[in-house]
Structures are given as C-alpha cells and as structure tokens.
Amino acid sequence: MFKGIKNMLKKNNNREKVAWLRSLLATIPLKHHFKVHWCYNLTVSPNWKVAPRVIDDMHLLFVKRGSGTYFINGVEEKLARGKVIFIP
C-alpha cells in the first residue's frame, strides 16, 4: 500500500494522481469517508517548531523528505521520509 503511495507521488501528472486518489477513496465504506479541509506542502527551516497544542480535528501527515519529531499525547514520534501519521 505505502509503496503505491510513494510511486504515485513521484509522478508529475496531476490527473493521474487525482484518479488514483479517487480509486483509493472508493474502497473506503461510505460511513468512513472524510473531507479534507486544508492541504499544505510545507518546506520548513531546520529550527522550525510549533508550540504544543490540542488539535480538535484529524490530521494526516506525510513526510515528503527530511526528518523531525512529532509529539502525540506526549509520546515522541520520529519523522522521516515516507512516514505517514494519522491522528484521529
């Protein structure tokens, strides 16, 4: 599954990416669909930080490149290229 995601993200054709995402979402039962409100493609400096906070919605994080640390309920999660984290 994750290998398929990596291969698809390497492609330059956005129509192909959208078609692939639609086919992926079609496999999820209707009661489990979700709506994406925001999507960012961020490049941050090595010293970039976000103050600890409570997040009221779900987050899906994909690390395109680089590394870092994410804290979820006080538990450290190492980030590296290709890592996917879902926070319900």
C-alpha positions as CSV (number, residue, x, y, z in Angstrom):
1,M,0.0,0.0,0.0
2,F,2.6,2.6,1.1
3,K,4.8,1.6,-1.9
4,G,1.9,2.5,-4.1
5,I,1.6,5.9,-2.5
6,K,5.3,6.7,-2.9
7,N,5.2,5.7,-6.6
8,M,2.1,7.8,-7.2
9,L,3.6,10.9,-5.5
10,K,6.7,10.7,-7.8
11,K,4.6,11.1,-10.9
12,N,4.2,14.6,-12.4
13,N,0.7,14.0,-13.9
14,N,-1.9,15.6,-11.5
15,R,-4.8,14.0,-13.4
16,E,-3.3,10.6,-12.8
17,K,-2.8,11.4,-9.1
18,V,-6.4,12.6,-8.7
19,A,-7.7,9.4,-10.5
20,W,-5.6,7.2,-8.2
21,L,-6.8,9.0,-5.1
22,R,-10.4,8.7,-6.2
23,S,-9.9,5.0,-6.8
24,L,-8.4,4.7,-3.3
25,L,-11.2,6.6,-1.6
26,A,-13.8,4.4,-3.5
27,T,-12.5,1.4,-1.5
28,I,-13.5,3.0,1.8
29,P,-17.0,2.3,3.1
30,L,-19.3,5.4,2.9
31,K,-19.6,5.7,6.7
32,H,-15.8,6.2,6.9
33,H,-15.4,8.9,4.3
34,F,-13.8,12.2,5.4
35,K,-13.5,15.7,3.9
36,V,-10.1,17.4,3.5
37,H,-10.4,21.0,4.7
38,W,-6.8,22.0,4.3
39,C,-3.8,20.6,2.5
40,Y,-0.3,22.1,2.7
41,N,3.0,21.4,1.1
42,L,5.5,23.0,3.5
43,T,9.2,23.4,3.5
44,V,10.4,24.5,6.9
45,S,13.8,25.5,8.3
46,P,15.8,23.1,10.5
47,N,14.9,25.1,13.6
48,W,11.1,25.2,12.8
49,K,8.8,24.5,15.8
50,V,5.2,24.6,16.7
51,A,4.2,25.2,20.3
52,P,2.4,22.3,22.0
53,R,-1.3,22.5,21.4
54,V,-4.5,20.5,21.4
55,I,-5.8,19.7,17.9
56,D,-9.6,19.4,17.7
57,D,-9.7,17.7,14.3
58,M,-8.0,14.9,12.5
59,H,-4.5,15.2,10.9
60,L,-2.9,13.2,8.2
61,L,0.8,13.9,7.9
62,F,3.1,12.6,5.1
63,V,6.8,13.4,5.3
64,K,8.0,14.0,1.8
65,R,11.6,14.5,2.7
66,G,13.8,15.3,5.7
67,S,13.3,14.3,9.3
68,G,12.0,15.6,12.6
69,T,9.9,14.8,15.7
70,Y,6.2,15.0,16.3
71,F,4.7,14.6,19.8
72,I,1.3,12.9,20.1
73,N,-0.2,13.0,23.6
74,G,3.3,13.4,25.0
75,V,4.7,10.4,23.1
76,E,7.6,11.2,20.7
77,E,7.2,10.0,17.1
78,K,10.2,10.2,14.9
79,L,9.6,11.6,11.4
80,A,11.5,10.5,8.3
81,R,11.0,10.5,4.6
82,G,8.0,8.4,3.6
83,K,6.4,8.3,7.1
84,V,2.6,8.6,7.3
85,I,0.9,9.5,10.5
86,F,-2.9,9.7,11.1
87,I,-4.1,11.5,14.2
88,P,-7.8,10.8,14.9
